[in-house]
């Protein structure tokens, strides 16, 4: 059972695609102008990753070694197109907002990376979990970054939520700072780089604190001598 | 040796072909099952857009079906063929909705949707797409400001040709300091669209739908 725990932990924290592996930066930086955008694209990516890992894993032994990459890409591209068409049909406004970034999930390195590194070597169930959890890790980062930029840039939270969850959800839009003049830099691409930098720094800071705490709890051998 | 190599290549190729066929089948199936819903939601989105420029009370016909094709270029400045939607009330022409392109925005084309009443006054204008600077030139978009509503009720009769400019240029139309190029382009495009309308009124309202209207070359 601990194997599954490791997968979850890797996806969400230890090997987080957004702030540790730094894979799939194109959508990370481009789409995260609002929290809802980040959440939606992240979730779609997680679905694609679970589906692609889940479909590669059962056939991993029959795919000839030489053509595995083209086959993986073919599978990923087909799945993304299916999801793209499905969203266009049943979640049209959201599809319009995410636009070009849905087909671009194909080119997101993290999808192929997980297929190649995990699904091609592991049984189906853990593979699907790995894809989904890596996707959720990315979703977390995208949502946080989106929330950060939205708050700093527009002073609102969850604007555009009606596009993802129907018009009834419009009441969940929170104007955190009323009459906010807007901070353009946060919405423009540089804001994404700065925001991601802050997120990476915070994660590293937490990791370092954890590491430091662990060394302190060890028996202090020479600790007294260090100033 | 070479024979086994050949065999290996053939197997590999066969696998690739097999996966391609499976992938294509899956895509074809999805395409055909989602085709109708996609068309329906696109029509719905289109209709919601048309409702913004022309209140639904202004027509009792199906706007999406009562269209006239307009060739690219001419006074409307569109780069591709567009549709003009004819609104009718009790069989009588009430308004027309045109697409126009302002080619001289601050950064690229500004696409507009313009509804003009039968008497030549504007029912409404909306920006379809633009690439103007966020926070600066984007107030022409209804999502970022009410500026575009200034056009409601305007007409060639109400505002003479020489006043179809922003106030900075001596015209009648407001603008925001720091972004004059954007409103200037929009005002010009709307003005030209009104001229196009008065010159082609009869063709636009012709009873036979889906006939070609010649673009008026300048």
Interface residues (C-beta under 8 A of the other chain):
Chain A: X62 X63 X64 X66 X67 X70 X71 X74 X75 X77 X78 X81 X82 X85 X86 X88 X89 X90 X92 X93 X96 X182 X184 X187 X188
Chain B: X11 X12 X15 X16 X19 X20 X23 X26 X27 X30 X31 X34 X37 X38 X41 X42 X44 X45 X134 X135
